[in-house]
Amino acid sequence: MSLEQKINEDIKSAMLAKDKEVLNALRAVKSALLLLKTEKNAGDITEEIELKTLQKLVKQRKEAAEVYKNQNREDLYKEEMFQVDVISKYLPAQMSEAEITEVVKQLIETENITDIKGMGKLMGLASKALAGKADNKLISEIVKKCLS
């Protein structure tokens, strides 16, 4: 079952259960995927592109939630974080810091990167290797820590 089919099934379930919060989050996901299909030069939308779109949605909601939290808008903060939880169910499991550190150390060893000058190259390799499994911000922090 494709991601789009799974989301459509979950939308039907949320409608039947009259769960408005879940329904709103799922409709946002469906909307983003439909926009992706209608873009110029969309061609075939791979699962990787769909996952990147979902990661983008999660990132946007986390950033919005942070703004709401700073403005003491707890109600809107909770709503955004709820949507993050719903959307995250469709993403692959995120790796722990220890697992990311292990992958980064292996890349450092195989590429023979010895100092901070190789950070750009290492970030590119790590981002590709950990695509969808870890947040780039966390990857960047771990890369800096391993190189210093």
N, CA, C and O atoms as CSV, one atom per row, in Angstrom:
chain,resi,resn,atom,element,x,y,z
A,1,MET,N,N,0.845,-1.177,0.000
A,1,MET,CA,C,0.000,0.000,0.000
A,1,MET,C,C,0.892,1.242,0.000
A,1,MET,O,O,1.809,1.369,0.811
A,2,SER,N,N,0.603,2.141,-0.918
A,2,SER,CA,C,1.410,3.358,-1.018
A,2,SER,C,C,1.076,4.311,0.128
A,2,SER,O,O,0.076,4.150,0.827
A,3,LEU,N,N,1.936,5.296,0.294
A,3,LEU,CA,C,1.749,6.298,1.351
A,3,LEU,C,C,0.424,7.028,1.154
A,3,LEU,O,O,-0.317,7.251,2.111
A,4,GLU,N,N,0.131,7.396,-0.088
A,4,GLU,CA,C,-1.103,8.126,-0.374
A,4,GLU,C,C,-2.333,7.278,-0.041
A,4,GLU,O,O,-3.303,7.789,0.519
A,5,GLN,N,N,-2.300,5.998,-0.379
A,5,GLN,CA,C,-3.415,5.108,-0.073
A,5,GLN,C,C,-3.595,4.967,1.442
A,5,GLN,O,O,-4.716,4.968,1.950
A,6,LYS,N,N,-2.481,4.848,2.143
A,6,LYS,CA,C,-2.528,4.719,3.601
A,6,LYS,C,C,-3.151,5.966,4.220
A,6,LYS,O,O,-3.972,5.863,5.131
A,7,ILE,N,N,-2.767,7.134,3.734
A,7,ILE,CA,C,-3.304,8.388,4.257
A,7,ILE,C,C,-4.797,8.491,3.960
A,7,ILE,O,O,-5.572,8.922,4.814
A,8,ASN,N,N,-5.206,8.094,2.743
A,8,ASN,CA,C,-6.631,8.119,2.397
A,8,ASN,C,C,-7.440,7.209,3.323
A,8,ASN,O,O,-8.524,7.583,3.771
A,9,GLU,N,N,-6.918,6.024,3.607
A,9,GLU,CA,C,-7.588,5.105,4.532
A,9,GLU,C,C,-7.695,5.721,5.931
A,9,GLU,O,O,-8.734,5.626,6.583
A,10,ASP,N,N,-6.622,6.345,6.374
A,10,ASP,CA,C,-6.614,6.955,7.708
A,10,ASP,C,C,-7.555,8.163,7.771
A,10,ASP,O,O,-8.152,8.427,8.815
A,11,ILE,N,N,-7.690,8.893,6.666
A,11,ILE,CA,C,-8.638,10.013,6.607
A,11,ILE,C,C,-10.066,9.482,6.766
A,11,ILE,O,O,-10.871,10.055,7.500
A,12,LYS,N,N,-10.370,8.385,6.074
A,12,LYS,CA,C,-11.705,7.787,6.199
A,12,LYS,C,C,-11.969,7.352,7.637
A,12,LYS,O,O,-13.055,7.573,8.174
A,13,SER,N,N,-10.959,6.730,8.256
A,13,SER,CA,C,-11.109,6.277,9.637
A,13,SER,C,C,-11.327,7.460,10.580
A,13,SER,O,O,-12.156,7.391,11.487
A,14,ALA,N,N,-10.587,8.538,10.365
A,14,ALA,CA,C,-10.722,9.722,11.215
A,14,ALA,C,C,-12.094,10.373,11.021
A,14,ALA,O,O,-12.688,10.881,11.972
A,15,MET,N,N,-12.588,10.353,9.790
A,15,MET,CA,C,-13.924,10.906,9.525
A,15,MET,C,C,-14.996,10.095,10.258
A,15,MET,O,O,-15.893,10.655,10.887
A,16,LEU,N,N,-14.886,8.772,10.165
A,16,LEU,CA,C,-15.852,7.912,10.834
A,16,LEU,C,C,-15.793,8.068,12.358
A,16,LEU,O,O,-16.816,8.006,13.039
A,17,ALA,N,N,-14.582,8.270,12.878
A,17,ALA,CA,C,-14.403,8.434,14.321
A,17,ALA,C,C,-14.694,9.867,14.773
A,17,ALA,O,O,-14.710,10.161,15.968
A,18,LYS,N,N,-14.926,10.760,13.791
A,18,LYS,CA,C,-15.181,12.179,14.062
A,18,LYS,C,C,-14.050,12.813,14.877
A,18,LYS,O,O,-14.281,13.600,15.795
A,19,ASP,N,N,-12.821,12.440,14.508
A,19,ASP,CA,C,-11.621,12.958,15.171
A,19,ASP,C,C,-11.082,14.126,14.350
A,19,ASP,O,O,-10.281,13.934,13.435
A,20,LYS,N,N,-11.526,15.337,14.683
A,20,LYS,CA,C,-11.205,16.520,13.884
A,20,LYS,C,C,-9.713,16.843,13.864
A,20,LYS,O,O,-9.184,17.250,12.830
A,21,GLU,N,N,-9.032,16.668,14.994
A,21,GLU,CA,C,-7.607,17.022,15.052
A,21,GLU,C,C,-6.775,16.147,14.127
A,21,GLU,O,O,-5.933,16.646,13.380
A,22,VAL,N,N,-7.013,14.843,14.180
A,22,VAL,CA,C,-6.285,13.916,13.306
A,22,VAL,C,C,-6.652,14.193,11.847
A,22,VAL,O,O,-5.793,14.183,10.966
A,23,LEU,N,N,-7.919,14.436,11.612
A,23,LEU,CA,C,-8.394,14.711,10.261
A,23,LEU,C,C,-7.712,15.946,9.675
A,23,LEU,O,O,-7.315,15.930,8.510
A,24,ASN,N,N,-7.570,17.005,10.456
A,24,ASN,CA,C,-6.898,18.218,9.985
A,24,ASN,C,C,-5.442,17.945,9.616
A,24,ASN,O,O,-4.954,18.418,8.590
A,25,ALA,N,N,-4.760,17.183,10.456
A,25,ALA,CA,C,-3.355,16.865,10.185
A,25,ALA,C,C,-3.227,16.026,8.914
A,25,ALA,O,O,-2.346,16.274,8.091
A,26,LEU,N,N,-4.091,15.048,8.757
A,26,LEU,CA,C,-4.026,14.173,7.584
A,26,LEU,C,C,-4.395,14.916,6.303
A,26,LEU,O,O,-3.829,14.653,5.242
A,27,ARG,N,N,-5.326,15.824,6.405
A,27,ARG,CA,C,-5.685,16.622,5.225
A,27,ARG,C,C,-4.522,17.515,4.804
A,27,ARG,O,O,-4.317,17.745,3.612
A,28,ALA,N,N,-3.772,18.013,5.761
A,28,ALA,CA,C,-2.598,18.829,5.430
A,28,ALA,C,C,-1.566,17.985,4.687
A,28,ALA,O,O,-0.948,18.453,3.731
A,29,VAL,N,N,-1.383,16.753,5.125
A,29,VAL,CA,C,-0.444,15.849,4.456
A,29,VAL,C,C,-0.922,15.555,3.036
A,29,VAL,O,O,-0.145,15.625,2.084
A,30,LYS,N,N,-2.200,15.227,2.904
A,30,LYS,CA,C,-2.748,14.918,1.583
A,30,LYS,C,C,-2.614,16.127,0.660
A,30,LYS,O,O,-2.267,15.982,-0.512
A,31,SER,N,N,-2.886,17.305,1.184
A,31,SER,CA,C,-2.766,18.533,0.404
A,31,SER,C,C,-1.339,18.730,-0.095
A,31,SER,O,O,-1.130,19.065,-1.261
A,32,ALA,N,N,-0.359,18.524,0.779
A,32,ALA,CA,C,1.046,18.685,0.387
A,32,ALA,C,C,1.423,17.692,-0.702
A,32,ALA,O,O,2.147,18.041,-1.634
A,33,LEU,N,N,0.939,16.459,-0.592
A,33,LEU,CA,C,1.248,15.446,-1.604
A,33,LEU,C,C,0.572,15.764,-2.933
A,33,LEU,O,O,1.153,15.536,-3.994
A,34,LEU,N,N,-0.645,16.287,-2.882
A,34,LEU,CA,C,-1.331,16.678,-4.119
A,34,LEU,C,C,-0.624,17.849,-4.788
A,34,LEU,O,O,-0.488,17.876,-6.012
A,35,LEU,N,N,-0.173,18.817,-3.992
A,35,LEU,CA,C,0.587,19.937,-4.544
A,35,LEU,C,C,1.863,19.455,-5.216
A,35,LEU,O,O,2.264,19.969,-6.261
A,36,LEU,N,N,2.488,18.468,-4.606
A,36,LEU,CA,C,3.709,17.895,-5.154
A,36,LEU,C,C,3.448,17.306,-6.545
A,36,LEU,O,O,4.266,17.458,-7.452
A,37,LYS,N,N,2.314,16.638,-6.704
A,37,LYS,CA,C,1.970,16.011,-7.985
A,37,LYS,C,C,1.654,17.033,-9.067
A,37,LYS,O,O,1.893,16.778,-10.247
A,38,THR,N,N,1.122,18.182,-8.680
A,38,THR,CA,C,0.690,19.162,-9.679
A,38,THR,C,C,1.773,20.155,-10.059
A,38,THR,O,O,1.576,20.971,-10.959
A,39,GLU,N,N,2.917,20.097,-9.382
A,39,GLU,CA,C,4.010,21.007,-9.726
A,39,GLU,C,C,4.516,20.725,-11.142
A,39,GLU,O,O,4.391,19.613,-11.655
A,40,LYS,N,N,5.094,21.767,-11.763
A,40,LYS,CA,C,5.705,21.580,-13.083
A,40,LYS,C,C,6.844,20.573,-12.955
A,40,LYS,O,O,7.538,20.530,-11.939
A,41,ASN,N,N,7.025,19.780,-13.978
A,41,ASN,CA,C,8.105,18.793,-14.028
A,41,ASN,C,C,8.037,17.800,-12.870
A,41,ASN,O,O,9.072,17.297,-12.433
A,42,ALA,N,N,6.847,17.513,-12.371
A,42,ALA,CA,C,6.723,16.607,-11.235
A,42,ALA,C,C,7.167,15.191,-11.612
A,42,ALA,O,O,7.853,14.525,-10.837
A,43,GLY,N,N,6.780,14.743,-12.785
A,43,GLY,CA,C,7.180,13.404,-13.208
A,43,GLY,C,C,6.729,12.356,-12.216
A,43,GLY,O,O,5.660,12.475,-11.617
A,44,ASP,N,N,7.540,11.334,-12.041
A,44,ASP,CA,C,7.228,10.303,-11.063
A,44,ASP,C,C,7.641,10.769,-9.678
A,44,ASP,O,O,8.777,11.192,-9.460
A,45,ILE,N,N,6.722,10.687,-8.768
A,45,ILE,CA,C,6.997,11.065,-7.383
A,45,ILE,C,C,7.428,9.791,-6.661
A,45,ILE,O,O,6.633,8.871,-6.472
A,46,THR,N,N,8.679,9.752,-6.269
A,46,THR,CA,C,9.192,8.571,-5.586
A,46,THR,C,C,8.834,8.620,-4.102
A,46,THR,O,O,8.427,9.655,-3.577
A,47,GLU,N,N,8.994,7.498,-3.457
A,47,GLU,CA,C,8.731,7.427,-2.019
A,47,GLU,C,C,9.690,8.359,-1.263
A,47,GLU,O,O,9.320,8.949,-0.248
A,48,GLU,N,N,10.910,8.482,-1.765
A,48,GLU,CA,C,11.897,9.369,-1.141
A,48,GLU,C,C,11.415,10.825,-1.163
A,48,GLU,O,O,11.563,11.544,-0.175
A,49,ILE,N,N,10.844,11.251,-2.282
A,49,ILE,CA,C,10.337,12.618,-2.395
A,49,ILE,C,C,9.158,12.822,-1.451
A,49,ILE,O,O,9.035,13.873,-0.821
A,50,GLU,N,N,8.292,11.814,-1.354
A,50,GLU,CA,C,7.155,11.899,-0.427
A,50,GLU,C,C,7.640,12.030,1.012
A,50,GLU,O,O,7.102,12.823,1.784
A,51,LEU,N,N,8.656,11.252,1.370
A,51,LEU,CA,C,9.184,11.312,2.739
A,51,LEU,C,C,9.824,12.670,3.024
A,51,LEU,O,O,9.680,13.211,4.120
A,52,LYS,N,N,10.530,13.216,2.034
A,52,LYS,CA,C,11.119,14.546,2.217
A,52,LYS,C,C,10.034,15.593,2.437
A,52,LYS,O,O,10.201,16.519,3.230
A,53,THR,N,N,8.928,15.437,1.730
A,53,THR,CA,C,7.806,16.371,1.893
A,53,THR,C,C,7.237,16.267,3.303
A,53,THR,O,O,6.942,17.283,3.932
A,54,LEU,N,N,7.083,15.049,3.797
A,54,LEU,CA,C,6.575,14.864,5.158
A,54,LEU,C,C,7.544,15.435,6.192
A,54,LEU,O,O,7.120,16.032,7.182
A,55,GLN,N,N,8.842,15.251,5.960
A,55,GLN,CA,C,9.839,15.814,6.878
A,55,GLN,C,C,9.752,17.332,6.893
A,55,GLN,O,O,9.901,17.963,7.940
A,56,LYS,N,N,9.511,17.908,5.732
A,56,LYS,CA,C,9.374,19.356,5.628
A,56,LYS,C,C,8.162,19.829,6.435
A,56,LYS,O,O,8.228,20.839,7.135
A,57,LEU,N,N,7.058,19.087,6.328
A,57,LEU,CA,C,5.860,19.435,7.091
A,57,LEU,C,C,6.117,19.365,8.591
A,57,LEU,O,O,5.683,20.237,9.345
A,58,VAL,N,N,6.817,18.333,9.015
A,58,VAL,CA,C,7.136,18.182,10.441
A,58,VAL,C,C,8.017,19.340,10.904
A,58,VAL,O,O,7.794,19.913,11.970
A,59,LYS,N,N,9.010,19.674,10.099
A,59,LYS,CA,C,9.917,20.771,10.455
A,59,LYS,C,C,9.154,22.094,10.565
A,59,LYS,O,O,9.368,22.860,11.505
A,60,GLN,N,N,8.270,22.358,9.608
A,60,GLN,CA,C,7.478,23.592,9.636
A,60,GLN,C,C,6.629,23.667,10.902
A,60,GLN,O,O,6.535,24.720,11.533
A,61,ARG,N,N,6.017,22.550,11.265
A,61,ARG,CA,C,5.166,22.552,12.452
A,61,ARG,C,C,5.969,22.701,13.731
A,61,ARG,O,O,5.518,23.352,14.673
A,62,LYS,N,N,7.146,22.107,13.775
A,62,LYS,CA,C,7.997,22.273,14.962
A,62,LYS,C,C,8.436,23.722,15.108
A,62,LYS,O,O,8.457,24.259,16.216
A,63,GLU,N,N,8.784,24.353,13.999
A,63,GLU,CA,C,9.195,25.756,14.047
A,63,GLU,C,C,8.032,26.644,14.487
A,63,GLU,O,O,8.213,27.553,15.296
A,64,ALA,N,N,6.843,26.378,13.954
A,64,ALA,CA,C,5.659,27.151,14.348
A,64,ALA,C,C,5.352,26.933,15.828
A,64,ALA,O,O,5.008,27.876,16.541
A,65,ALA,N,N,5.477,25.689,16.287
A,65,ALA,CA,C,5.216,25.376,17.695
A,65,ALA,C,C,6.181,26.135,18.599
A,65,ALA,O,O,5.792,26.619,19.661
A,66,GLU,N,N,7.431,26.236,18.178
A,66,GLU,CA,C,8.432,26.962,18.967
A,66,GLU,C,C,8.060,28.440,19.078
A,66,GLU,O,O,8.204,29.043,20.141
A,67,VAL,N,N,7.588,29.010,17.991
A,67,VAL,CA,C,7.156,30.415,17.999
A,67,VAL,C,C,5.980,30.585,18.959
A,67,VAL,O,O,5.951,31.523,19.756
A,68,TYR,N,N,5.007,29.668,18.877
A,68,TYR,CA,C,3.847,29.748,19.759
A,68,TYR,C,C,4.246,29.602,21.225
A,68,TYR,O,O,3.701,30.275,22.100
A,69,LYS,N,N,5.192,28.725,21.474
A,69,LYS,CA,C,5.643,28.517,22.853
A,69,LYS,C,C,6.298,29.793,23.385
A,69,LYS,O,O,6.057,30.187,24.526
A,70,ASN,N,N,7.122,30.436,22.564
A,70,ASN,CA,C,7.784,31.685,22.977
A,70,ASN,C,C,6.786,32.807,23.214
A,70,ASN,O,O,7.051,33.724,23.991
A,71,GLN,N,N,5.635,32.738,22.544
A,71,GLN,CA,C,4.605,33.765,22.696
A,71,GLN,C,C,3.573,33.382,23.758
A,71,GLN,O,O,2.546,34.046,23.900
A,72,ASN,N,N,3.851,32.310,24.501
A,72,ASN,CA,C,2.948,31.813,25.548
A,72,ASN,C,C,1.563,31.462,25.014
A,72,ASN,O,O,0.551,31.693,25.676
A,73,ARG,N,N,1.533,30.902,23.813
A,73,ARG,CA,C,0.271,30.431,23.223
A,73,ARG,C,C,0.246,28.911,23.312
A,73,ARG,O,O,0.423,28.219,22.309
A,74,GLU,N,N,0.027,28.404,24.504
A,74,GLU,CA,C,0.071,26.968,24.786
A,74,GLU,C,C,-0.941,26.191,23.933
A,74,GLU,O,O,-0.652,25.075,23.502
A,75,ASP,N,N,-2.119,26.768,23.688
A,75,ASP,CA,C,-3.145,26.084,22.894
A,75,ASP,C,C,-2.667,25.804,21.471
A,75,ASP,O,O,-2.833,24.697,20.959
A,76,LEU,N,N,-2.069,26.820,20.836
A,76,LEU,CA,C,-1.568,26.639,19.467
A,76,LEU,C,C,-0.323,25.757,19.448
A,76,LEU,O,O,-0.119,24.989,18.509
A,77,TYR,N,N,0.505,25.866,20.480
A,77,TYR,CA,C,1.695,25.010,20.597
A,77,TYR,C,C,1.273,23.543,20.625
A,77,TYR,O,O,1.834,22.717,19.905
A,78,LYS,N,N,0.294,23.226,21.449
A,78,LYS,CA,C,-0.165,21.832,21.572
A,78,LYS,C,C,-0.747,21.323,20.252
A,78,LYS,O,O,-0.531,20.172,19.874
A,79,GLU,N,N,-1.479,22.184,19.563
A,79,GLU,CA,C,-2.069,21.799,18.279
A,79,GLU,C,C,-0.982,21.452,17.252
A,79,GLU,O,O,-1.077,20.446,16.550
A,80,GLU,N,N,0.042,22.293,17.178
A,80,GLU,CA,C,1.142,22.039,16.230
A,80,GLU,C,C,1.887,20.750,16.588
A,80,GLU,O,O,2.213,19.953,15.708
A,81,MET,N,N,2.151,20.551,17.868
A,81,MET,CA,C,2.885,19.348,18.288
A,81,MET,C,C,2.046,18.090,18.061
A,81,MET,O,O,2.591,17.028,17.760
A,82,PHE,N,N,0.728,18.205,18.203
A,82,PHE,CA,C,-0.151,17.079,17.910
A,82,PHE,C,C,-0.032,16.707,16.437
A,82,PHE,O,O,0.045,15.528,16.092
A,83,GLN,N,N,-0.019,17.724,15.565
A,83,GLN,CA,C,0.121,17.465,14.132
A,83,GLN,C,C,1.481,16.839,13.824
A,83,GLN,O,O,1.582,15.971,12.957
A,84,VAL,N,N,2.522,17.273,14.529
A,84,VAL,CA,C,3.851,16.669,14.357
A,84,VAL,C,C,3.774,15.178,14.664
A,84,VAL,O,O,4.319,14.360,13.923
A,85,ASP,N,N,3.097,14.821,15.759
A,85,ASP,CA,C,2.971,13.418,16.143
A,85,ASP,C,C,2.228,12.607,15.083
A,85,ASP,O,O,2.625,11.487,14.760
A,86,VAL,N,N,1.150,13.174,14.545
A,86,VAL,CA,C,0.356,12.466,13.534
A,86,VAL,C,C,1.182,12.252,12.264
A,86,VAL,O,O,1.218,11.148,11.722
A,87,ILE,N,N,1.839,13.303,11.797
A,87,ILE,CA,C,2.614,13.207,10.556
A,87,ILE,C,C,3.819,12.273,10.731
A,87,ILE,O,O,4.183,11.544,9.808
A,88,SER,N,N,4.427,12.300,11.908
A,88,SER,CA,C,5.613,11.480,12.176
A,88,SER,C,C,5.332,9.983,12.069
A,88,SER,O,O,6.252,9.197,11.841
A,89,LYS,N,N,4.086,9.585,12.229
A,89,LYS,CA,C,3.729,8.168,12.115
A,89,LYS,C,C,4.002,7.619,10.723
A,89,LYS,O,O,4.146,6.409,10.549
A,90,TYR,N,N,4.075,8.502,9.728
A,90,TYR,CA,C,4.292,8.074,8.346
A,90,TYR,C,C,5.762,8.141,7.936
A,90,TYR,O,O,6.119,7.786,6.812
A,91,LEU,N,N,6.604,8.596,8.851
A,91,LEU,CA,C,8.040,8.684,8.576
A,91,LEU,C,C,8.745,7.471,9.151
A,91,LEU,O,O,8.244,6.856,10.092
A,92,PRO,N,N,9.913,7.110,8.595
A,92,PRO,CA,C,10.685,6.017,9.191
A,92,PRO,C,C,11.141,6.401,10.593
A,92,PRO,O,O,11.254,7.583,10.918
A,93,ALA,N,N,11.396,5.408,11.409
A,93,ALA,CA,C,11.846,5.659,12.782
A,93,ALA,C,C,13.147,6.464,12.757
A,93,ALA,O,O,14.046,6.197,11.961
A,94,GLN,N,N,13.224,7.444,13.638
A,94,GLN,CA,C,14.406,8.285,13.721
A,94,GLN,C,C,15.507,7.567,14.511
A,94,GLN,O,O,15.230,6.850,15.472
A,95,MET,N,N,16.737,7.769,14.093
A,95,MET,CA,C,17.879,7.137,14.756
A,95,MET,C,C,18.236,7.909,16.019
A,95,MET,O,O,17.978,9.109,16.120
A,96,SER,N,N,18.828,7.215,16.975
A,96,SER,CA,C,19.261,7.859,18.214
A,96,SER,C,C,20.586,8.589,17.969
A,96,SER,O,O,21.242,8.379,16.948
A,97,GLU,N,N,20.968,9.449,18.921
A,97,GLU,CA,C,22.235,10.174,18.795
A,97,GLU,C,C,23.410,9.206,18.718
A,97,GLU,O,O,24.352,9.424,17.956
A,98,ALA,N,N,23.353,8.147,19.503
A,98,ALA,CA,C,24.446,7.163,19.508
A,98,ALA,C,C,24.584,6.496,18.140
A,98,ALA,O,O,25.698,6.292,17.656
A,99,GLU,N,N,23.461,6.158,17.521
A,99,GLU,CA,C,23.500,5.514,16.203
A,99,GLU,C,C,24.032,6.485,15.144
A,99,GLU,O,O,24.811,6.099,14.273
A,100,ILE,N,N,23.607,7.736,15.229
A,100,ILE,CA,C,24.084,8.747,14.276
A,100,ILE,C,C,25.583,8.954,14.452
A,100,ILE,O,O,26.321,9.036,13.471
A,101,THR,N,N,26.029,9.037,15.696
A,101,THR,CA,C,27.450,9.225,15.992
A,101,THR,C,C,28.266,8.079,15.409
A,101,THR,O,O,29.348,8.297,14.864
A,102,GLU,N,N,27.756,6.874,15.521
A,102,GLU,CA,C,28.452,5.701,14.991
A,102,GLU,C,C,28.595,5.796,13.469
A,102,GLU,O,O,29.665,5.514,12.929
A,103,VAL,N,N,27.525,6.193,12.779
A,103,VAL,CA,C,27.569,6.341,11.319
A,103,VAL,C,C,28.566,7.434,10.935
A,103,VAL,O,O,29.353,7.253,10.005
A,104,VAL,N,N,28.540,8.558,11.638
A,104,VAL,CA,C,29.453,9.670,11.348
A,104,VAL,C,C,30.899,9.235,11.558
A,104,VAL,O,O,31.762,9.557,10.741
A,105,LYS,N,N,31.177,8.512,12.634
A,105,LYS,CA,C,32.547,8.040,12.898
A,105,LYS,C,C,33.024,7.088,11.804
A,105,LYS,O,O,34.190,7.120,11.412
A,106,GLN,N,N,32.125,6.247,11.319
A,106,GLN,CA,C,32.484,5.340,10.228
A,106,GLN,C,C,32.813,6.125,8.960
A,106,GLN,O,O,33.761,5.795,8.249
A,107,LEU,N,N,32.029,7.163,8.681
A,107,LEU,CA,C,32.289,7.997,7.503
A,107,LEU,C,C,33.619,8.731,7.634
A,107,LEU,O,O,34.362,8.853,6.661
A,108,ILE,N,N,33.918,9.218,8.830
A,108,ILE,CA,C,35.193,9.902,9.075
A,108,ILE,C,C,36.345,8.939,8.795
A,108,ILE,O,O,37.342,9.310,8.176
A,109,GLU,N,N,36.195,7.700,9.258
A,109,GLU,CA,C,37.239,6.703,9.085
A,109,GLU,C,C,37.405,6.314,7.605
A,109,GLU,O,O,38.529,6.259,7.106
A,110,THR,N,N,36.303,6.048,6.910
A,110,THR,CA,C,36.405,5.600,5.525
A,110,THR,C,C,36.861,6.719,4.584
A,110,THR,O,O,37.550,6.457,3.598
A,111,GLU,N,N,36.481,7.956,4.882
A,111,GLU,CA,C,36.864,9.087,4.027
A,111,GLU,C,C,38.169,9.737,4.474
A,111,GLU,O,O,38.684,10.632,3.803
A,112,ASN,N,N,38.700,9.287,5.605
A,112,ASN,CA,C,39.965,9.796,6.148
A,112,ASN,C,C,39.923,11.326,6.350
A,112,ASN,O,O,40.837,12.050,5.954
A,113,ILE,N,N,38.838,11.784,6.975
A,113,ILE,CA,C,38.686,13.208,7.291
A,113,ILE,C,C,39.270,13.431,8.675
A,113,ILE,O,O,38.883,12.772,9.641
A,114,THR,N,N,40.210,14.370,8.760
A,114,THR,CA,C,40.934,14.538,10.024
A,114,THR,C,C,40.632,15.841,10.763
A,114,THR,O,O,40.870,15.932,11.968
A,115,ASP,N,N,40.110,16.853,10.058
A,115,ASP,CA,C,39.863,18.119,10.748
A,115,ASP,C,C,38.580,18.783,10.256
A,115,ASP,O,O,37.874,18.251,9.398
A,116,ILE,N,N,38.301,19.934,10.808
A,116,ILE,CA,C,37.063,20.661,10.529
A,116,ILE,C,C,36.951,21.099,9.073
A,116,ILE,O,O,35.853,21.408,8.610
A,117,LYS,N,N,38.062,21.131,8.343
A,117,LYS,CA,C,38.041,21.519,6.931
A,117,LYS,C,C,37.214,20.548,6.092
A,117,LYS,O,O,36.685,20.929,5.048
A,118,GLY,N,N,37.102,19.318,6.531
A,118,GLY,CA,C,36.339,18.303,5.803
A,118,GLY,C,C,34.880,18.243,6.201
A,118,GLY,O,O,34.165,17.316,5.818
A,119,MET,N,N,34.434,19.223,6.966
A,119,MET,CA,C,33.062,19.181,7.473
A,119,MET,C,C,32.022,19.203,6.340
A,119,MET,O,O,31.037,18.466,6.394
A,120,GLY,N,N,32.231,20.031,5.331
A,120,GLY,CA,C,31.277,20.116,4.220
A,120,GLY,C,C,31.101,18.784,3.526
A,120,GLY,O,O,29.981,18.347,3.263
A,121,LYS,N,N,32.218,18.146,3.232
A,121,LYS,CA,C,32.180,16.834,2.571
A,121,LYS,C,C,31.487,15.815,3.473
A,121,LYS,O,O,30.648,15.038,3.019
A,122,LEU,N,N,31.851,15.829,4.761
A,122,LEU,CA,C,31.277,14.877,5.716
A,122,LEU,C,C,29.778,15.105,5.887
A,122,LEU,O,O,29.013,14.145,5.979
A,123,MET,N,N,29.357,16.357,5.930
A,123,MET,CA,C,27.930,16.663,6.069
A,123,MET,C,C,27.150,16.133,4.862
A,123,MET,O,O,26.062,15.577,5.016
A,124,GLY,N,N,27.705,16.307,3.674
A,124,GLY,CA,C,27.052,15.799,2.471
A,124,GLY,C,C,26.881,14.296,2.514
A,124,GLY,O,O,25.810,13.771,2.209
A,125,LEU,N,N,27.950,13.608,2.896
A,125,LEU,CA,C,27.907,12.144,2.977
A,125,LEU,C,C,26.944,11.680,4.067
A,125,LEU,O,O,26.158,10.755,3.861
A,126,ALA,N,N,27.013,12.333,5.229
A,126,ALA,CA,C,26.166,11.938,6.350
A,126,ALA,C,C,24.696,12.208,6.039
A,126,ALA,O,O,23.828,11.402,6.378
A,127,SER,N,N,24.420,13.325,5.404
A,127,SER,CA,C,23.031,13.655,5.055
A,127,SER,C,C,22.447,12.624,4.101
A,127,SER,O,O,21.284,12.242,4.229
A,128,LYS,N,N,23.254,12.174,3.144
A,128,LYS,CA,C,22.790,11.142,2.211
A,128,LYS,C,C,22.584,9.813,2.929
A,128,LYS,O,O,21.578,9.133,2.726
A,129,ALA,N,N,23.543,9.455,3.766
A,129,ALA,CA,C,23.482,8.165,4.446
A,129,ALA,C,C,22.322,8.102,5.443
A,129,ALA,O,O,21.740,7.039,5.660
A,130,LEU,N,N,21.995,9.228,6.039
A,130,LEU,CA,C,20.976,9.241,7.090
A,130,LEU,C,C,19.665,9.885,6.642
A,130,LEU,O,O,18.826,10.231,7.475
A,131,ALA,N,N,19.486,10.046,5.336
A,131,ALA,CA,C,18.290,10.712,4.804
A,131,ALA,C,C,17.021,10.045,5.329
A,131,ALA,O,O,16.831,8.837,5.190
A,132,GLY,N,N,16.166,10.855,5.932
A,132,GLY,CA,C,14.894,10.359,6.441
A,132,GLY,C,C,14.974,9.700,7.799
A,132,GLY,O,O,13.950,9.445,8.433
A,133,LYS,N,N,16.195,9.420,8.254
A,133,LYS,CA,C,16.355,8.707,9.521
A,133,LYS,C,C,16.803,9.625,10.648
A,133,LYS,O,O,16.770,9.246,11.818
A,134,ALA,N,N,17.226,10.843,10.285
A,134,ALA,CA,C,17.712,11.779,11.300
A,134,ALA,C,C,17.550,13.211,10.807
A,134,ALA,O,O,17.573,13.477,9.606
A,135,ASP,N,N,17.388,14.114,11.744
A,135,ASP,CA,C,17.246,15.526,11.438
A,135,ASP,C,C,18.617,16.104,11.089
A,135,ASP,O,O,19.602,15.825,11.773
A,136,ASN,N,N,18.682,16.913,10.019
A,136,ASN,CA,C,19.972,17.474,9.587
A,136,ASN,C,C,20.613,18.358,10.645
A,136,ASN,O,O,21.839,18.431,10.726
A,137,LYS,N,N,19.812,19.023,11.447
A,137,LYS,CA,C,20.350,19.867,12.514
A,137,LYS,C,C,21.123,19.002,13.523
A,137,LYS,O,O,22.215,19.368,13.958
A,138,LEU,N,N,20.553,17.875,13.879
A,138,LEU,CA,C,21.206,16.961,14.815
A,138,LEU,C,C,22.465,16.357,14.178
A,138,LEU,O,O,23.492,16.211,14.840
A,139,ILE,N,N,22.376,16.013,12.907
A,139,ILE,CA,C,23.539,15.473,12.193
A,139,ILE,C,C,24.677,16.490,12.231
A,139,ILE,O,O,25.825,16.135,12.497
A,140,SER,N,N,24.354,17.755,11.964
A,140,SER,CA,C,25.350,18.821,11.949
A,140,SER,C,C,26.039,18.961,13.316
A,140,SER,O,O,27.260,19.101,13.392
A,141,GLU,N,N,25.250,18.922,14.379
A,141,GLU,CA,C,25.811,19.021,15.731
A,141,GLU,C,C,26.774,17.868,16.019
A,141,GLU,O,O,27.849,18.066,16.586
A,142,ILE,N,N,26.372,16.674,15.623
A,142,ILE,CA,C,27.203,15.487,15.887
A,142,ILE,C,C,28.481,15.538,15.042
A,142,ILE,O,O,29.554,15.178,15.528
A,143,VAL,N,N,28.378,15.979,13.785
A,143,VAL,CA,C,29.547,16.097,12.929
A,143,VAL,C,C,30.548,17.074,13.542
A,143,VAL,O,O,31.743,16.786,13.604
A,144,LYS,N,N,30.060,18.223,13.993
A,144,LYS,CA,C,30.951,19.216,14.618
A,144,LYS,C,C,31.631,18.639,15.845
A,144,LYS,O,O,32.826,18.842,16.057
A,145,LYS,N,N,30.861,17.915,16.653
A,145,LYS,CA,C,31.409,17.326,17.883
A,145,LYS,C,C,32.477,16.276,17.554
A,145,LYS,O,O,33.507,16.202,18.223
A,146,CYS,N,N,32.225,15.478,16.532
A,146,CYS,CA,C,33.183,14.428,16.170
A,146,CYS,C,C,34.461,14.997,15.559
A,146,CYS,O,O,35.532,14.409,15.713
A,147,LEU,N,N,34.363,16.130,14.868
A,147,LEU,CA,C,35.533,16.707,14.214
A,147,LEU,C,C,36.346,17.618,15.138
A,147,LEU,O,O,37.486,17.954,14.817
A,148,SER,N,N,35.788,18.015,16.257
A,148,SER,CA,C,36.554,18.918,17.128
A,148,SER,C,C,37.181,18.189,18.296
A,148,SER,O,O,37.856,18.807,19.119
